[in-house]
Amino acid sequence: MAVVGAEVAKRRPSKSVHRIKFDVIAQSKLGPFSDHFPHYAGGVVRSDPGGFVMSQEFGRNAHEFFYFQPRKDDVWILTFPKCGTTWTQELVWMVVNDCNAEAARNSPLFIRSPFLEASRIASLQSAPPEVHVLVPKVEVIEKSPSPRVIKSHLPFSLLHSQLLETSKQNLYI
């Protein structure tokens, strides 16, 4: 298996060095999976260690998530997919923002509570410009004003090593 990109440890210095690499899974081993996920036409990668299967786009850019700097007042919603995350995002955002229904009506949830890894699930290079607004990149989320309510489906091993120590207001489902 080929390795996508360099090891994350070589991307940016940090107190905690992540030694995770992403091995390409051969297209021939995907079988019918590739029929159901056309955006992964280039194949997928598996993290080592961990064994998490992600898009090659994610593997090439995993350093963005390892080094996304958590803040003390961040609220993180870390869940498995399809388990009520969107409802939880809305409820948490409303609590954090004093039930400001007017602000909620004026800004869609994907802006108020961004999905951290959404921009790297598949390549957005050929996507129309409006998609880039719907799916903010990590740099945009990093610059968001506090307090941030951030959604992710990533395991802890693929996120900043100081997340739990830094962001004390975490919500786990």
N, C-alpha and C positions, 0 to 999 in steps of 0.2 A: 504494500500500500504506500502510496506517495503521501508526503506530509504537505499540508496546505500552509503556506506562509512560513514564518520562522516561529520558534518557540516564543511564547508570550514573554518569557523572562528577558528577552533581548529587546523588547519594544521600548520600555521606559523604566527608569530606575524606581525602586520602591523599597520600603522597609521589608516588605514581604514579597519575595519573588515567587511568581506562579510558574510552575514547571508543567504546564499542560500543553500538549501538542494535539493536533487534529489530523488524523489519518483519513485519507480519502477511501470511501467504500466503493469498490468497483461497480460500475453501472450494471454489469451482468448479475451481481448479487442482489440487486434491488427488486427484481421481478416486477410484479404488478404494482408495487409501491409507487414506481415512477409514473404509472398511468393516472394515479389519483392526485399526484402533486407535480403538475407540469412546471411550476416555478422552480423546481429543483432539477431542471433538465440537465444541469452540469454535474449532478450527483450530490451526495451528501458526505459529511465527515463524522467521525466518531472521536470524542475526546479521550485522551489517555493521560492520566487516569480518569476514571468516572464512567466511561462508556456512553456518554450522552450523544445522541445523534442530532446533528444540526446541519444547516445549509453550509455550503462551502463559503458563501458570503460571510456567514457568522464566523467560521473558522479563520478566515483571513483578517477579520476585524475584532477578534475576541479581546484584544488588549483594551479596546474602548470600554468594555464592561468591567474588566479586572481593575482598571484604574479610574473608573467613574467615582469621583470623590463624594462620599456620603456626608451629609451635614447633620448636626445635632438635632435640628428640628424637622428633618425629613420623616415622613411616614411611608414605610414600604409595605406594599401588599404583594406578598410572594405566595403564589398558589400554583396548583396544577391547572392546566387548561380545562375549561368547561366545568367549573365547579362553583359558579356564582361570583366570579371575580368582578364583573362589571357592576353588579348590584353593590358589592362591597366597596368598590371604588367610589360610587356615587354617595353612599352612606358616609364613608370616611371623609370624603371631600367636604360634604355638608357639615359634619361635626367640626372638622378643622377650621372651617370658614364660618362658624356661628350661624349655620343654616341660612346662608345668604342665597335665597332662591332666585333673586334677581340676577346676581352674578352667574349663577348656574345656568339660567335661561340664556344669558348673553354669550356664553362660551361653551362649546361642545366638550364633553367629557374627555375625549382624546387629547385635548389641549390642556384642560385643567388637571388631569391625572394621566400623564403620558405612559405609554407602554415602552419600557426602556429598550428592549431589543427588537422592536418592530421594524426599524429601518434596516436591520441586518438579517431578517428572516429569509428574504430573497433579494436579489439585486434590484435596485431602483434606478439603475442607469438609464433604462429605456422608458421609465415611467413618466407620465405627463407631469408638468410642474405642480399641479394642484395636489398630487399625491404627496409631494414633499411637505406640504402644509399639514396634511392629514397624518403623516407619519414623521414626526420630528426626529431628527438625528440626535445622537448623544450630546453633541456640542450645544445644541439648542436647549436640551433638558438641563444640562449643566449650568446654563446661564439663567434658568428660570428663577423667579423670586421665591424666597422662603415664605412660608413653609411649603415644601414640595410634597405631593402625594404621588408616589411612583409605583407603577405596576410592573411586575416581572414574573415570568414563568421559569426563570433560570434557577438552577440549584445553587446553593451557597458557594460551592466550589468554583463556580464560574463568575462570581461577583467579587467585589473588593473585599479583601481579607479583614478589614476593620469595620465592616458594615454593622455587625451586631454591637460592637463596642462604641461606635459613633452615634448611630441613630437609635436612641433608646425608646422611641415611640413606635416600635414596630408592631405590625399586625400580621399574624401568621394564620393561615387557614389550611 
